[in-house]
Amino acid sequence: HVTVGVVLTYTTLAGFLNTSYISLNRQEISVRHAPLPYPGGKTIPAGDVGQLYTQEIVRRTKTGTTTSYNLSAVTRDGEKLDLLKGLDSPEAGLYIEQQIEQYYNITDQPVAGEMPR
């Protein structure tokens, strides 16, 4: 029970305190969460990114529905990688998607499961 309490407390604190950071340079896209270490950070070689897209995630529960948005990348070999999960608004995901595509000169293409614009 103590372990569950510690994990739950840490996860709650990270949710309130952490900010997600995306760094771009010519070699890679890097996603990290700080100030508390938290899973989900990753580094992707920029040359591997074929497309970016924002996806709407709707979860239905007994008490209603919740909607969040994920920013994902599709690599040139077809692998899907989540960059950011649980965004509150579609505009946030679409803005970040457009900025990354502009930086790397990626032409926007439709992706299966992508949120309509």
C-alpha positions as CSV (number, residue, x, y, z in Angstrom):
1,H,0.0,0.0,0.0
2,V,2.9,2.3,0.8
3,T,4.3,1.9,-2.8
4,V,1.0,2.7,-4.4
5,G,0.7,5.8,-2.2
6,V,4.2,7.0,-3.1
7,V,3.6,6.4,-6.9
8,L,0.2,8.2,-6.8
9,T,1.7,11.1,-4.8
10,Y,4.7,11.5,-7.2
11,T,2.5,11.2,-10.3
12,T,0.1,13.9,-8.9
13,L,3.0,16.2,-8.1
14,A,4.6,15.7,-11.5
15,G,1.2,16.5,-13.1
16,F,1.0,19.8,-11.2
17,L,4.7,20.9,-11.3
18,N,6.1,19.6,-14.6
19,T,6.3,21.4,-17.9
20,S,7.0,19.6,-21.2
21,Y,9.9,21.0,-23.3
22,I,10.4,20.4,-27.0
23,S,13.8,21.3,-28.4
24,L,14.6,21.3,-32.1
25,N,18.0,21.4,-33.8
26,R,19.1,20.2,-37.3
27,Q,20.0,16.7,-35.9
28,E,17.1,15.9,-33.6
29,I,13.8,16.5,-31.9
30,S,14.0,16.2,-28.1
31,V,11.0,16.0,-25.7
32,R,11.6,16.2,-21.9
33,H,9.6,16.8,-18.8
34,A,10.9,18.8,-15.8
35,P,11.5,19.7,-13.0
36,L,10.5,16.2,-11.7
37,P,11.8,13.3,-13.8
38,Y,8.9,11.6,-15.5
39,P,8.6,9.0,-18.3
40,G,7.8,10.0,-21.8
41,G,10.8,12.0,-22.7
42,K,12.5,11.0,-26.0
43,T,14.9,12.1,-28.7
44,I,14.2,11.4,-32.3
45,P,16.6,12.0,-35.2
46,A,15.2,14.8,-37.3
47,G,15.9,12.9,-40.5
48,D,13.6,10.0,-39.4
49,V,10.5,12.2,-39.1
50,G,8.2,11.9,-42.1
51,Q,5.1,13.5,-40.8
52,L,3.6,15.1,-37.7
53,Y,-0.1,15.0,-36.7
54,T,-2.5,15.8,-33.9
55,Q,-5.0,13.2,-32.8
56,E,-8.1,13.6,-30.7
57,I,-8.4,11.0,-27.9
58,V,-11.9,10.6,-26.5
59,R,-12.4,8.4,-23.4
60,R,-15.8,7.3,-22.3
61,T,-16.4,6.3,-18.7
62,K,-19.4,5.6,-16.5
63,T,-19.4,9.3,-15.5
64,G,-19.0,10.9,-18.9
65,T,-16.4,11.5,-21.5
66,T,-13.0,13.3,-21.5
67,T,-11.2,14.6,-24.6
68,S,-7.5,15.2,-24.9
69,Y,-5.0,15.5,-27.8
70,N,-1.8,13.8,-28.7
71,L,1.0,15.2,-30.9
72,S,2.6,12.3,-32.8
73,A,5.2,11.7,-35.4
74,V,5.3,9.1,-38.2
75,T,8.8,8.1,-39.1
76,R,9.9,7.5,-42.6
77,D,9.7,3.7,-42.0
78,G,6.0,4.1,-40.8
79,E,6.6,3.9,-37.0
80,K,4.2,6.0,-34.9
81,L,5.8,7.9,-32.0
82,D,3.9,9.9,-29.5
83,L,5.7,13.2,-28.7
84,L,3.2,14.8,-26.4
85,K,0.2,13.2,-24.7
86,G,-2.8,14.7,-22.9
87,L,-2.8,18.2,-24.4
88,D,-5.8,20.2,-23.3
89,S,-6.7,21.8,-26.6
90,P,-6.4,20.9,-30.3
91,E,-4.9,24.3,-31.0
92,A,-1.9,23.5,-28.9
93,G,-1.1,20.4,-30.8
94,L,-1.8,21.9,-34.2
95,Y,0.4,25.0,-33.4
96,I,3.4,22.8,-32.2
97,E,2.9,20.5,-35.2
98,Q,3.0,23.5,-37.7
99,Q,6.0,25.0,-36.0
100,I,8.0,21.8,-36.2
101,E,6.9,21.1,-39.8
102,Q,8.0,24.7,-40.7
103,Y,11.4,24.3,-38.9
104,Y,12.2,21.1,-40.8
105,N,10.5,22.0,-44.0
106,I,8.0,19.1,-43.8
107,T,5.1,19.4,-46.2
108,D,1.9,18.6,-44.3
109,Q,0.2,15.4,-45.5
110,P,-2.9,13.7,-44.2
111,V,-2.3,10.8,-41.7
112,A,-4.9,8.1,-40.8
113,G,-6.4,9.0,-37.4
114,E,-5.4,12.6,-37.7
115,M,-7.8,15.2,-36.2
116,P,-9.6,17.1,-39.0
117,R,-8.6,20.7,-39.5
